[in-house]
Amino acid sequence: MPSPAATRIQGLVSALESGLLERGTAVRLALLAALAGEHVLLIGPPGTAKSELARRLHRAFDDARWFERLLTRFSTPEELFGPLSLAALEHDRYERLVDGYLPTAGIAFLDEVFKANSAILNALLTLLNEREFDNGSRRTRTPLISVVGATNEVPAEEALMAFHDRFLLRVPVEPVGDASFAALLTLRPAAAAATQPFTRAELAELIRKRETVPVAPEVLGHLAALRGVAAAQGITVSDRRWRQLIGLLRSAAASEGRSEVDALDLWLVPYVVAQQPPQVGPLRDWFAAEVVQAAPQDAPWLARAVEAFEKQLEIEQSLPAQEGDDAAGKLALARAIGGGREEGEGVLRMVSETMQRQLRRHWSPVHVAARTAQLDELLVRAVGHADALRAQHGALEQRLQGRVWLPPELAAALLGALAATLAMLDGFVARLHSVRAGFAALPIDATLPDTVPEPVASIA
């Protein structure tokens, strides 16, 4: 059963994503970033609801002023930080009137954030990182909770990398996919849903609580492995960013009412580590395969085994009776009676199903027992593999209960990958049972030598 904290988070998430199609991940990441005191960068083309998402995020916090600006290379500091105070200038002080501008905002949205000139970006660095603003000779504390930045593309200039690094979460936002296109065309404007916004005191308490949340050793092991994965892909992650990631993971656990950061929290990693949107997919695959072990599987060893046994059964069922068999004699007699004439063909057609069975190759009980024994051994292995995967599916389904940060579409994909693998394994098991029944039904002749056949070479 979800904790009261998780239930409240779920209510906020539902309100924020109401009427936004395919934005569940972006909504969760933006809200979690704000609760953790971090900033989020939305990366995507115009018209993908980036600004709408940021405006809704503002409603999740009580007593947080809103600020929004579209930045260009012609933007001036006055547009963001306020005009100069004429009264202060009369007393030889260079101060700004910041009320209503970014230095007094709780939630801010900066569109096309990397197009600002260097003077603005340098001033933003201190404000985003330290939550402080230099106003004249004084450095003042700001009430900033989180900045949502938006850009069409990640900058390539080295001079912008320091500012890019200030956004802990970098979230690709794509146009609505084909599956949701009809819903997009018929979507009606959503009314502002009622929410229970977070107060400043609650934010401070959450930050305090998260510092006491331990990180499971398993998580630390995965992060150590991830460091090597990132390096292999040419991704540079600063020490500060690794530390911020731990804080984000602890915020996720604390806000859900959990007592420990566990491996499922690592679904956040791709959005912290990736420097470019194309890097997010491989890192998500790493999470599914290495952390959750829910990547699709194909079990080639089992596929080869099933195909080999099916082929062997086909061969053994189609072999004619050997010369000297009683069945072979009956077949020769039928042909002699017919003499190759039409009436002979009629005789052959009158052979009963029992005779037809007798005309097939017969096998010793030892041969049949050897074949079914090898299949029984393979079935034990295949069924055990399927049962272990079925238990893993059930355990993962249980662990996902009460998780409000992990997006439902990601949870469905993880469970779906395991379910698809299970369906494949169950199909192979059914084919093995069918093959076993086929070998068990082979015609038996107890007078044949007790020769053990060579095992079917099937398992690599």
C-alpha positions as CSV (number, residue, x, y, z in Angstrom):
1,M,0.0,0.0,0.0
2,P,1.5,3.4,-1.0
3,S,2.6,5.6,1.9
4,P,0.8,8.9,2.6
5,A,3.8,10.8,1.1
6,A,3.6,8.6,-2.1
7,T,-0.1,9.2,-2.3
8,R,0.4,12.9,-2.1
9,I,3.1,12.9,-4.8
10,Q,0.9,10.8,-7.0
11,G,-1.9,13.4,-6.7
12,L,0.5,16.1,-7.7
13,V,1.8,14.1,-10.6
14,S,-1.7,13.3,-11.9
15,A,-2.7,17.0,-11.7
16,L,0.5,18.2,-13.5
17,E,0.2,15.7,-16.4
18,S,-3.5,16.0,-16.8
19,G,-4.1,16.8,-20.5
20,L,-0.5,16.4,-21.4
21,L,0.1,13.5,-23.7
22,E,3.2,11.3,-23.3
23,R,4.7,13.7,-20.8
24,G,4.6,11.4,-17.7
25,T,8.4,11.1,-17.5
26,A,9.1,14.8,-18.0
27,V,6.5,15.8,-15.4
28,R,8.0,13.4,-12.8
29,L,11.5,14.5,-13.5
30,A,10.7,18.2,-13.3
31,L,8.8,17.8,-10.0
32,L,11.4,15.6,-8.4
33,A,14.2,18.0,-9.5
34,A,12.3,20.9,-7.8
35,L,11.8,18.9,-4.6
36,A,15.5,18.1,-4.6
37,G,16.4,21.7,-5.2
38,E,17.8,21.0,-8.6
39,H,17.3,22.4,-12.1
40,V,15.9,20.6,-15.2
41,L,16.6,21.1,-18.9
42,L,13.9,20.2,-21.4
43,I,15.4,19.4,-24.8
44,G,13.0,19.3,-27.8
45,P,11.5,21.1,-30.7
46,P,9.0,24.0,-30.3
47,G,5.4,23.1,-29.6
48,T,6.1,20.1,-27.4
49,A,4.5,21.6,-24.2
50,K,7.8,22.5,-22.5
51,S,6.6,25.9,-21.3
52,E,3.2,24.5,-20.2
53,L,4.9,21.9,-18.2
54,A,7.0,24.5,-16.4
55,R,3.9,26.7,-15.7
56,R,2.1,23.7,-14.1
57,L,5.2,22.9,-12.0
58,H,4.8,26.4,-10.4
59,R,1.4,25.3,-9.1
60,A,3.0,22.5,-7.1
61,F,4.7,24.9,-4.7
62,D,3.0,27.3,-2.2
63,D,4.2,30.9,-2.1
64,A,6.6,30.5,-5.0
65,R,6.6,33.4,-7.4
66,W,6.7,32.7,-11.2
67,F,9.1,34.1,-13.7
68,E,9.4,33.4,-17.4
69,R,11.6,34.8,-20.2
70,L,12.5,33.9,-23.8
71,L,16.2,34.5,-24.2
72,T,18.0,35.7,-27.3
73,R,21.5,37.0,-28.0
74,F,20.0,40.5,-27.7
75,S,18.5,39.9,-24.2
76,T,19.7,42.4,-21.6
77,P,20.4,41.8,-17.9
78,E,17.5,44.2,-17.1
79,E,15.1,41.7,-18.7
80,L,16.1,39.0,-16.2
81,F,17.4,40.8,-13.1
82,G,15.5,44.0,-13.1
83,P,16.2,47.7,-14.1
84,L,18.8,49.8,-12.4
85,S,17.6,51.8,-9.3
86,L,17.8,55.5,-10.1
87,A,17.6,56.3,-6.4
88,A,20.6,54.1,-5.7
89,L,22.5,55.7,-8.6
90,E,22.0,59.1,-6.9
91,H,24.0,57.7,-4.0
92,D,26.6,56.1,-6.2
93,R,25.3,52.6,-5.8
94,Y,24.8,50.2,-8.7
95,E,21.8,48.3,-7.7
96,R,18.8,46.7,-9.4
97,L,15.1,46.7,-8.6
98,V,14.7,43.0,-8.5
99,D,11.1,42.7,-7.3
100,G,9.1,40.6,-9.9
101,Y,12.3,39.5,-11.7
102,L,14.3,36.3,-11.5
103,P,16.1,37.1,-8.2
104,T,12.7,37.0,-6.4
105,A,11.2,34.0,-8.3
106,G,10.6,30.5,-6.8
107,I,10.0,28.7,-10.1
108,A,11.4,30.1,-13.3
109,F,11.2,29.1,-17.0
110,L,14.0,30.2,-19.3
111,D,13.2,29.4,-22.9
112,E,16.1,29.0,-25.4
113,V,18.4,29.3,-22.4
114,F,21.7,28.8,-24.3
115,K,21.0,31.7,-26.7
116,A,21.7,34.4,-24.0
117,N,24.9,36.3,-24.1
118,S,27.9,35.6,-21.9
119,A,27.1,38.5,-19.4
120,I,23.7,36.9,-18.6
121,L,25.0,33.4,-18.5
122,N,27.8,34.3,-16.1
123,A,25.3,35.9,-13.8
124,L,23.0,32.9,-14.0
125,L,25.8,30.5,-13.0
126,T,26.0,31.9,-9.5
127,L,22.2,32.2,-9.2
128,L,21.5,28.7,-10.2
129,N,24.3,27.0,-8.2
130,E,24.5,29.1,-5.0
131,R,21.0,30.5,-5.1
132,E,22.6,34.0,-4.6
133,F,22.5,37.2,-6.6
134,D,25.1,40.0,-6.7
135,N,23.1,43.2,-6.5
136,G,25.6,46.0,-6.4
137,S,28.1,45.5,-3.6
138,R,25.7,43.0,-1.8
139,R,25.2,39.3,-2.4
140,T,21.7,38.4,-1.5
141,R,20.0,35.0,-1.0
142,T,17.3,34.2,-3.5
143,P,14.1,32.1,-2.9
144,L,14.7,30.1,-6.0
145,I,13.4,26.5,-5.9
146,S,14.1,25.4,-9.4
147,V,14.8,26.7,-12.9
148,V,13.3,24.9,-15.9
149,G,15.4,25.6,-19.0
150,A,14.3,24.8,-22.5
151,T,16.3,24.4,-25.7
152,N,15.9,22.9,-29.1
153,E,19.3,21.4,-29.1
154,V,22.2,20.8,-26.7
155,P,25.0,23.4,-27.3
156,A,28.4,22.2,-28.7
157,E,30.4,25.3,-27.7
158,E,32.9,24.6,-24.9
159,A,32.1,28.0,-23.4
160,L,28.5,26.8,-22.6
161,M,29.4,23.5,-21.0
162,A,29.7,25.0,-17.5
163,F,26.2,26.4,-17.8
164,H,24.9,23.2,-19.3
165,D,26.3,21.3,-16.3
166,R,24.1,23.4,-13.9
167,F,21.1,21.4,-15.1
168,L,21.2,18.1,-13.2
169,L,18.4,16.6,-15.2
170,R,18.4,16.7,-19.0
171,V,15.1,15.4,-20.4
172,P,14.4,14.8,-24.1
173,V,10.9,15.9,-25.1
174,E,9.7,14.5,-28.4
175,P,6.5,15.3,-30.4
176,V,3.5,13.1,-29.6
177,G,3.8,9.7,-31.2
178,D,1.5,8.0,-33.7
179,A,-0.3,6.1,-31.0
180,S,-1.5,9.3,-29.3
181,F,-2.0,11.4,-32.5
182,A,-5.8,11.0,-32.6
183,A,-6.0,11.9,-28.9
184,L,-3.9,15.0,-29.6
185,L,-6.3,16.2,-32.3
186,T,-9.4,15.8,-30.1
187,L,-7.8,17.0,-26.8
188,R,-9.7,19.5,-24.9
189,P,-8.1,22.2,-22.7
190,A,-7.6,20.8,-19.2
191,A,-8.8,22.8,-16.2
192,A,-6.3,23.4,-13.5
193,A,-6.6,20.5,-11.1
194,A,-6.7,20.9,-7.4
195,T,-3.4,20.1,-5.7
196,Q,-1.9,20.2,-2.3
197,P,1.3,22.3,-3.0
198,F,4.5,21.9,-1.0
199,T,5.3,24.7,1.4
200,R,8.8,26.1,2.0
201,A,8.9,24.3,5.4
202,E,8.0,21.0,3.8
203,L,10.8,21.5,1.2
204,A,13.3,22.2,3.9
205,E,12.1,19.1,5.9
206,L,12.5,16.9,2.8
207,I,16.0,18.1,2.2
208,R,16.8,17.4,5.9
209,K,15.3,14.0,5.8
210,R,17.0,12.9,2.6
211,E,20.4,13.3,4.2
212,T,19.6,10.4,6.6
213,V,18.5,8.0,3.8
214,P,21.1,5.3,3.3
215,V,22.2,4.1,-0.2
216,A,22.1,0.3,-0.6
217,P,25.4,-1.3,-1.4
218,E,23.9,-2.8,-4.5
219,V,23.2,0.8,-5.8
220,L,26.8,1.8,-5.1
221,G,28.0,-1.3,-7.0
222,H,25.8,-0.4,-10.0
223,L,27.0,3.2,-10.0
224,A,30.7,2.0,-10.0
225,A,29.9,-0.1,-13.0
226,L,28.0,2.7,-14.7
227,R,31.1,4.9,-14.4
228,G,33.0,2.5,-16.6
229,V,30.0,2.3,-19.0
230,A,29.9,6.1,-19.3
231,A,33.6,6.3,-19.9
232,A,33.4,3.7,-22.6
233,Q,30.8,5.8,-24.4
234,G,32.8,9.0,-24.1
235,I,30.6,10.6,-21.5
236,T,32.3,12.8,-18.9
237,V,30.6,13.0,-15.5
238,S,32.0,15.5,-13.0
239,D,32.4,14.6,-9.3
240,R,29.9,17.2,-8.4
241,R,27.3,15.6,-10.7
242,W,27.8,12.2,-9.1
243,R,27.3,13.8,-5.7
244,Q,24.1,15.5,-7.0
245,L,22.8,12.3,-8.4
246,I,23.1,10.7,-4.9
247,G,21.1,13.6,-3.5
248,L,18.4,13.1,-6.2
249,L,18.2,9.4,-5.5
250,R,17.8,10.1,-1.8
251,S,15.1,12.7,-2.5
252,A,13.2,10.1,-4.5
253,A,13.3,7.6,-1.7
254,A,12.5,10.1,1.1
255,S,9.6,11.7,-0.8
256,E,8.0,8.3,-1.4
257,G,8.4,7.5,2.3
258,R,11.0,4.8,1.8
259,S,13.9,4.2,4.2
260,E,16.6,3.3,1.6
261,V,17.7,4.1,-1.9
262,D,17.4,0.9,-3.9
263,A,18.3,-0.3,-7.4
264,L,15.0,0.8,-8.9
265,D,15.8,4.4,-8.2
266,L,18.5,4.1,-10.8
267,W,15.9,4.7,-13.5
268,L,16.9,8.3,-13.0
269,V,20.5,7.8,-14.1
270,P,20.1,8.2,-17.9
271,Y,18.7,11.7,-17.4
272,V,21.6,12.8,-15.2
273,V,24.5,11.1,-16.9
274,A,23.6,11.6,-20.6
275,Q,25.1,14.7,-22.2
276,Q,23.2,14.3,-25.4
277,P,19.6,13.0,-26.0
278,P,20.9,10.0,-28.1
279,Q,22.8,8.8,-25.1
280,V,19.6,8.4,-23.0
281,G,18.4,5.3,-24.8
282,P,21.6,3.1,-24.3
283,L,21.6,4.2,-20.6
284,R,18.0,3.1,-20.3
285,D,18.9,-0.2,-21.8
286,W,21.7,-0.5,-19.3
287,F,19.2,0.0,-16.5
288,A,16.8,-2.6,-17.8
289,A,19.5,-5.2,-18.6
290,E,22.1,-4.8,-15.8
291,V,20.1,-3.3,-12.9
292,V,16.6,-4.8,-13.3
293,Q,17.7,-7.7,-15.5
294,A,14.5,-7.2,-17.5
295,A,15.9,-7.0,-21.0
296,P,14.2,-9.2,-23.6
297,Q,15.9,-12.6,-23.9
298,D,15.9,-15.1,-26.8
299,A,17.3,-18.3,-25.2
300,P,19.2,-19.5,-28.3
301,W,20.3,-22.7,-26.5
302,L,16.7,-23.8,-26.0
303,A,15.7,-22.8,-29.5
304,R,18.5,-25.0,-31.0
305,A,17.5,-27.9,-28.7
306,V,13.8,-27.8,-29.6
307,E,14.6,-27.6,-33.3
308,A,17.1,-30.5,-33.1
309,F,14.7,-32.8,-31.3
310,E,11.8,-31.9,-33.6
311,K,14.0,-32.7,-36.6
312,Q,15.1,-36.0,-35.0
313,L,11.5,-37.0,-34.3
314,E,10.6,-36.3,-37.9
315,I,13.4,-38.5,-39.1
316,E,12.5,-41.4,-36.8
317,Q,8.8,-41.2,-37.6
318,S,9.4,-41.3,-41.3
319,L,11.9,-44.2,-41.5
320,P,10.6,-47.3,-43.2
321,A,10.7,-50.8,-41.7
322,Q,14.0,-52.6,-42.0
323,E,14.4,-55.6,-44.2
324,G,13.6,-58.7,-42.2
325,D,11.0,-57.0,-40.1
326,D,7.6,-58.8,-40.0
327,A,6.1,-55.5,-41.2
328,A,8.5,-55.5,-44.1
329,G,7.4,-59.0,-45.1
330,K,3.8,-57.9,-45.0
331,L,4.5,-55.0,-47.2
332,A,6.3,-57.2,-49.7
333,L,3.4,-59.7,-49.7
334,A,0.9,-56.9,-50.5
335,R,3.1,-55.7,-53.4
336,A,3.4,-59.3,-54.7
337,I,-0.4,-59.8,-54.6
338,G,-0.9,-56.6,-56.5
339,G,1.8,-57.4,-59.0
340,G,2.2,-53.7,-59.6
341,R,-1.3,-53.7,-61.2
342,E,-4.3,-51.5,-60.3
343,E,-5.8,-54.2,-58.2
344,G,-2.5,-54.3,-56.3
345,E,-2.8,-50.6,-55.6
346,G,-6.3,-51.3,-54.3
347,V,-4.9,-53.9,-51.9
348,L,-2.4,-51.4,-50.6
349,R,-5.2,-48.9,-50.0
350,M,-7.0,-51.4,-47.9
351,V,-4.2,-51.8,-45.5
352,S,-5.5,-50.7,-42.1
353,E,-4.1,-48.0,-39.9
354,T,-2.7,-50.8,-37.7
355,M,-0.9,-52.2,-40.7
356,Q,0.4,-48.7,-41.6
357,R,1.9,-48.4,-38.1
358,Q,3.5,-51.8,-38.5
359,L,5.1,-50.7,-41.8
360,R,7.0,-48.0,-40.0
361,R,10.4,-48.5,-38.4
362,H,10.1,-50.1,-34.9
363,W,12.3,-49.1,-32.0
364,S,13.6,-50.9,-28.9
365,P,12.2,-49.8,-25.5
366,V,15.7,-48.7,-24.6
367,H,15.9,-46.4,-27.6
368,V,12.6,-44.7,-26.7
369,A,13.5,-44.4,-23.1
370,A,16.8,-42.8,-23.9
371,R,15.1,-40.2,-26.1
372,T,12.4,-39.3,-23.5
373,A,15.0,-39.3,-20.7
374,Q,17.1,-36.7,-22.6
375,L,13.9,-34.7,-23.2
376,D,13.0,-34.9,-19.6
377,E,16.4,-33.5,-18.6
378,L,16.0,-30.6,-21.1
379,L,12.4,-30.0,-19.8
380,V,13.7,-29.7,-16.2
381,R,16.2,-27.1,-17.3
382,A,13.7,-25.2,-19.5
383,V,10.9,-25.3,-16.9
384,G,13.3,-24.2,-14.1
385,H,14.5,-21.3,-16.3
386,A,10.8,-20.3,-16.9
387,D,9.9,-20.7,-13.2
388,A,12.8,-18.5,-12.1
389,L,11.8,-15.8,-14.6
390,R,8.2,-16.1,-13.5
391,A,9.3,-15.5,-9.9
392,Q,11.4,-12.6,-11.0
393,H,8.4,-11.1,-12.8
394,G,6.3,-11.4,-9.7
395,A,9.0,-9.9,-7.5
396,L,9.5,-7.0,-9.8
397,E,5.7,-6.4,-10.0
398,Q,5.6,-6.3,-6.2
399,R,8.6,-3.9,-6.0
400,L,6.9,-1.6,-8.4
401,Q,3.9,-1.2,-6.2
402,G,3.8,2.2,-4.6
403,R,6.4,3.7,-6.9
404,V,5.2,7.1,-8.1
405,W,8.4,8.5,-9.5
406,L,9.1,5.6,-11.8
407,P,6.9,6.3,-14.9
408,P,4.1,3.7,-15.5
409,E,5.2,3.3,-19.2
410,L,8.7,2.3,-18.0
411,A,7.3,-0.1,-15.4
412,A,5.0,-1.6,-18.2
413,A,8.1,-2.0,-20.5
414,L,10.1,-3.7,-17.8
415,L,7.3,-6.1,-16.9
416,G,6.4,-6.6,-20.6
417,A,10.0,-7.6,-21.5
418,L,9.9,-10.3,-18.8
419,A,6.4,-11.4,-19.9
420,A,7.5,-11.7,-23.5
421,T,10.5,-13.8,-22.5
422,L,8.2,-16.0,-20.4
423,A,5.8,-16.5,-23.3
424,M,8.7,-17.5,-25.5
425,L,9.9,-20.0,-22.9
426,D,6.4,-21.4,-22.3
427,G,6.1,-21.9,-26.1
428,F,9.4,-23.8,-26.2
429,V,8.3,-26.0,-23.2
430,A,5.0,-26.8,-25.0
431,R,6.9,-27.9,-28.1
432,L,9.2,-30.0,-26.0
433,H,6.2,-31.8,-24.4
434,S,4.8,-32.4,-27.9
435,V,8.1,-33.8,-29.1
436,R,8.4,-36.0,-26.0
437,A,4.9,-37.4,-26.7
438,G,6.0,-38.1,-30.2
439,F,9.0,-40.1,-29.2
440,A,6.9,-42.0,-26.5
441,A,4.5,-43.0,-29.3
442,L,7.1,-44.5,-31.6
443,P,6.3,-48.1,-32.5
444,I,8.1,-50.5,-30.1
445,D,9.5,-53.9,-30.7
446,A,10.7,-55.6,-27.5
447,T,12.7,-58.2,-29.5
448,L,15.1,-55.5,-31.0
449,P,18.6,-55.2,-29.5
450,D,18.8,-52.9,-26.5
451,T,20.9,-50.3,-28.2
452,V,21.2,-46.9,-26.6
453,P,21.1,-44.2,-29.3
454,E,23.6,-41.3,-29.5
455,P,22.1,-38.3,-27.7
456,V,20.7,-35.6,-29.9
457,A,23.4,-33.0,-30.2
458,S,21.4,-29.8,-29.4
459,I,22.8,-27.9,-26.4
460,A,25.8,-25.7,-27.0
